[in-house]
Amino acid sequence: MARLAALEAEVKADSDAKRARKEAALAKLREQRAAQEAERQELRARQAALVTKQPRPVAARDEDADHGGDLGGAIELARRAHGIQQELTRAPKQGDKSWVKSAVASTMLGPIGWLYAGSMREAVPASAAWLGFAVLATKFLPMFLLFPVLLVALPLSGVAGLLYAYQYNRTGSRQRLFGDSSKKKQLPSG
């Protein structure tokens, strides 16, 4: 009986020691997690402080002042869209290009339709390239391979034609859509 009591006491002491080690390990793990969370919070606070301390660029501040933030930007975009709608629905004046004719011609003929209202500097090379592509494509490619290309290219060309007519009516002359027409080419010095 004494041996049995000693064995029970040893098992109980062993299980108590295991439980104490387990509780100590869990406490240590909780402390590590709490320390990691505190480090994360400190890092977030430092990052937030860095972000808020940096002055915003002057251009961004001016835009926000002009537009009143995101809501002001949305209102400005809606105002511009309304202006374009008004431009497209107004009665044409003498000498204006029809945006409907330009869009339909550009959709049906590709860049050849750009010749109606577009910049000759862009429309002539694009038309020549379109005709060259058409000749080569009809010789070497079957028609079922051309349809996906045409289903993408022709509507985009129609949009470009509409934009050409819109620009023509705004300014009264042919305007470029692609490239920067405001830059003057200068001769190299020397």
C-alpha positions as CSV (number, residue, x, y, z in Angstrom):
1,M,0.0,0.0,0.0
2,A,2.9,2.3,0.8
3,R,4.4,1.7,-2.7
4,L,1.0,2.3,-4.3
5,A,0.6,5.6,-2.4
6,A,4.1,6.6,-3.4
7,L,3.4,5.7,-7.0
8,E,0.2,7.7,-7.0
9,A,2.0,10.7,-5.4
10,E,4.7,10.4,-8.1
11,V,2.2,10.3,-10.9
12,K,0.3,13.2,-9.4
13,A,3.5,15.2,-9.0
14,D,4.5,14.4,-12.6
15,S,1.1,15.5,-13.9
16,D,1.2,18.6,-11.8
17,A,4.7,19.4,-13.2
18,K,3.4,18.8,-16.8
19,R,0.4,21.0,-16.2
20,A,2.6,23.7,-14.7
21,R,5.0,23.5,-17.7
22,K,2.0,23.7,-20.1
23,E,0.6,26.7,-18.3
24,A,4.0,28.4,-18.3
25,A,4.4,27.7,-22.0
26,L,0.9,29.1,-22.7
27,A,1.6,32.2,-20.6
28,K,4.8,32.7,-22.5
29,L,3.0,32.3,-25.8
30,R,0.4,34.8,-24.8
31,E,3.1,37.3,-23.8
32,Q,4.8,36.9,-27.1
33,R,1.6,37.4,-29.0
34,A,0.8,40.5,-27.0
35,A,4.3,41.8,-27.6
36,Q,3.9,41.2,-31.4
37,E,0.5,42.9,-31.4
38,A,2.0,45.8,-29.5
39,E,4.8,46.0,-32.1
40,R,2.3,45.9,-34.9
41,Q,0.2,48.7,-33.4
42,E,3.3,50.8,-32.8
43,L,4.4,50.2,-36.4
44,R,0.9,51.2,-37.7
45,A,1.0,54.3,-35.5
46,R,4.5,55.3,-36.8
47,Q,3.4,54.7,-40.5
48,A,0.2,56.8,-39.9
49,A,2.3,59.5,-38.4
50,L,4.7,59.5,-41.4
51,V,1.9,59.6,-43.9
52,T,0.0,62.4,-42.2
53,K,3.1,64.5,-41.6
54,Q,4.1,64.5,-45.2
55,P,2.8,67.6,-47.0
56,R,0.6,66.8,-50.0
57,P,1.9,67.9,-53.4
58,V,0.9,71.4,-54.4
59,A,-1.0,70.2,-57.5
60,A,-3.1,67.7,-55.5
61,R,-4.0,70.4,-53.0
62,D,-5.0,72.8,-55.8
63,E,-7.1,70.2,-57.4
64,D,-8.8,69.3,-54.1
65,A,-9.4,73.0,-53.5
66,D,-10.9,73.5,-56.9
67,H,-13.0,70.3,-56.9
68,G,-13.8,70.0,-53.2
69,G,-12.3,66.4,-52.9
70,D,-13.8,63.3,-54.4
71,L,-17.3,64.7,-54.6
72,G,-16.2,67.8,-56.3
73,G,-14.3,65.7,-58.9
74,A,-17.4,63.7,-59.6
75,I,-19.4,66.8,-60.0
76,E,-16.8,68.2,-62.4
77,L,-16.9,65.0,-64.4
78,A,-20.7,65.1,-64.6
79,R,-20.5,68.8,-65.7
80,R,-18.1,67.9,-68.5
81,A,-20.2,65.0,-69.6
82,H,-23.3,67.3,-69.7
83,G,-21.3,69.8,-71.8
84,I,-20.4,67.1,-74.3
85,Q,-24.0,66.0,-74.4
86,Q,-25.1,69.6,-75.1
87,E,-22.4,69.9,-77.8
88,L,-23.6,66.7,-79.5
89,T,-27.3,67.6,-79.3
90,R,-27.1,71.2,-80.4
91,A,-28.1,72.2,-84.0
92,P,-25.1,72.4,-86.3
93,K,-23.8,75.7,-87.4
94,Q,-22.7,76.6,-90.9
95,G,-19.3,74.8,-91.6
96,D,-19.6,72.3,-88.7
97,K,-19.0,68.6,-89.3
98,S,-21.8,66.2,-88.5
99,W,-20.7,63.9,-85.7
100,V,-23.2,61.3,-86.8
101,K,-21.7,61.2,-90.4
102,S,-18.2,61.1,-89.0
103,A,-18.9,58.3,-86.6
104,V,-20.9,56.2,-89.2
105,A,-18.2,56.7,-91.9
106,S,-15.4,55.8,-89.5
107,T,-17.3,52.8,-88.3
108,M,-18.1,51.5,-91.8
109,L,-14.8,52.4,-93.5
110,G,-12.3,52.4,-90.7
111,P,-9.7,55.1,-90.7
112,I,-10.8,56.2,-94.2
113,G,-13.8,57.8,-92.5
114,W,-11.4,60.0,-90.5
115,L,-10.7,62.0,-93.7
116,Y,-14.1,63.6,-93.2
117,A,-13.2,65.6,-90.0
118,G,-9.9,64.3,-88.8
119,S,-6.4,65.7,-88.9
120,M,-4.9,65.0,-92.4
121,R,-1.6,64.3,-90.6
122,E,-3.2,61.3,-88.9
123,A,-6.0,60.3,-91.2
124,V,-3.9,59.9,-94.4
125,P,-1.3,57.6,-93.0
126,A,-3.9,55.6,-91.1
127,S,-6.0,55.3,-94.2
128,A,-3.0,54.1,-96.3
129,A,-2.1,51.6,-93.6
130,W,-5.7,50.4,-93.4
131,L,-5.9,49.9,-97.1
132,G,-2.6,48.0,-97.1
133,F,-3.8,45.8,-94.3
134,A,-7.0,45.1,-96.1
135,V,-5.2,44.1,-99.3
136,L,-2.8,41.8,-97.4
137,A,-5.4,40.4,-95.1
138,T,-7.8,39.4,-97.9
139,K,-5.0,37.7,-99.8
140,F,-3.5,35.7,-97.0
141,L,-6.1,35.3,-94.2
142,P,-9.5,33.6,-94.3
143,M,-12.5,35.9,-93.5
144,F,-13.4,34.1,-90.3
145,L,-10.1,35.2,-88.8
146,L,-10.7,38.8,-89.9
147,F,-14.1,39.2,-88.2
148,P,-12.8,39.4,-84.6
149,V,-10.2,42.0,-85.7
150,L,-12.9,44.0,-87.4
151,L,-15.3,43.7,-84.5
152,V,-12.8,45.5,-82.3
153,A,-11.1,47.9,-84.8
154,L,-14.2,49.3,-86.5
155,P,-16.0,50.5,-83.4
156,L,-12.8,52.1,-82.0
157,S,-12.4,53.8,-85.4
158,G,-16.0,55.1,-85.1
159,V,-15.3,56.6,-81.7
160,A,-12.2,58.3,-83.1
161,G,-14.3,59.7,-85.9
162,L,-16.8,61.0,-83.4
163,L,-14.0,62.7,-81.4
164,Y,-12.6,64.2,-84.6
165,A,-15.9,65.8,-85.5
166,Y,-16.4,67.0,-81.9
167,Q,-12.9,68.6,-81.9
168,Y,-13.5,70.1,-85.3
169,N,-16.8,71.7,-84.2
170,R,-15.2,73.1,-81.0
171,T,-12.2,74.7,-82.6
172,G,-13.3,75.2,-86.2
173,S,-10.4,73.4,-87.7
174,R,-9.0,69.8,-87.9
175,Q,-7.3,68.8,-84.7
176,R,-5.1,65.8,-83.9
177,L,-6.2,63.2,-81.4
178,F,-3.0,61.2,-81.2
179,G,0.3,62.8,-80.2
180,D,1.0,66.2,-78.7
181,S,0.2,68.8,-81.4
182,S,1.1,71.7,-79.0
183,K,4.8,70.9,-79.1
184,K,6.6,72.7,-81.9
185,K,9.4,70.8,-83.5
186,Q,12.6,72.7,-83.2
187,L,15.8,72.3,-85.2
188,P,18.7,71.0,-83.3
189,S,21.0,73.7,-82.0
190,G,24.4,74.1,-83.6
